[in-house]
Amino acid sequence: MSEIHLKITGMTCEHCVRAVTKALESVPGVEHTDVTLEPGEAVVRGKAEISALIAAVKEEGYEAEVRG
């Protein structure tokens, strides 16, 4: 199981956090997701494709990129 750190931009409230969490957890291979409003980050555990994670976040109206 791997851990992917994503920077999420565009979240302004807890509703946003829930929307991003739900979107990420819908991606095949995701086992656990921890999304925080500050500093705007998601930690995803599992074997999901990074491109699928970013696409799921963008579909909800937010931006995502891999943290280095």
C-alpha positions as CSV (number, residue, x, y, z in Angstrom):
1,M,0.0,0.0,0.0
2,S,1.4,3.4,-0.9
3,E,0.7,6.9,0.4
4,I,0.1,9.8,-2.0
5,H,0.1,13.4,-0.8
6,L,-1.9,15.8,-2.8
7,K,-2.1,19.6,-2.5
8,I,-5.8,20.6,-2.9
9,T,-6.7,24.2,-3.8
10,G,-10.1,25.7,-3.9
11,M,-11.5,24.3,-0.6
12,T,-13.0,26.9,1.7
13,C,-15.1,25.0,4.2
14,E,-15.9,21.6,5.8
15,H,-18.4,20.9,3.0
16,C,-15.5,21.2,0.5
17,V,-13.5,18.7,2.6
18,R,-16.3,16.2,2.6
19,A,-16.8,16.6,-1.2
20,V,-13.1,16.0,-1.9
21,T,-13.0,13.1,0.5
22,K,-16.0,11.4,-1.1
23,A,-14.6,12.0,-4.6
24,L,-11.2,10.5,-3.7
25,E,-12.8,7.5,-1.9
26,S,-14.8,6.7,-5.1
27,V,-11.6,6.1,-7.0
28,P,-10.8,2.4,-7.4
29,G,-7.8,1.3,-5.2
30,V,-8.3,3.9,-2.5
31,E,-8.3,2.3,0.9
32,H,-8.2,5.5,3.1
33,T,-8.3,9.2,2.6
34,D,-7.5,12.0,5.1
35,V,-8.4,15.5,3.7
36,T,-7.6,18.7,5.7
37,L,-8.8,22.2,5.0
38,E,-5.6,23.7,6.3
39,P,-3.1,23.5,4.7
40,G,-5.3,22.1,1.9
41,E,-4.0,18.6,1.6
42,A,-5.1,15.1,1.1
43,V,-3.3,11.9,2.1
44,V,-4.5,8.9,0.1
45,R,-3.6,5.4,1.0
46,G,-4.0,2.5,-1.4
47,K,-3.1,1.6,-4.9
48,A,-5.0,4.2,-6.9
49,E,-3.7,5.8,-10.1
50,I,-2.6,9.4,-9.4
51,S,-4.2,10.6,-12.6
52,A,-7.5,9.2,-11.5
53,L,-7.3,10.9,-8.1
54,I,-6.5,14.3,-9.7
55,A,-9.4,13.8,-12.1
56,A,-11.8,13.0,-9.3
57,V,-10.9,16.1,-7.4
58,K,-11.2,18.3,-10.6
59,E,-14.6,16.8,-11.3
60,E,-15.7,18.2,-8.0
61,G,-14.5,21.7,-9.0
62,Y,-11.2,21.8,-7.1
63,E,-7.5,21.6,-8.2
64,A,-5.1,18.9,-7.1
65,E,-1.4,18.3,-7.6
66,V,1.1,15.8,-6.1
67,R,3.1,17.2,-3.3
68,G,6.8,16.6,-3.7
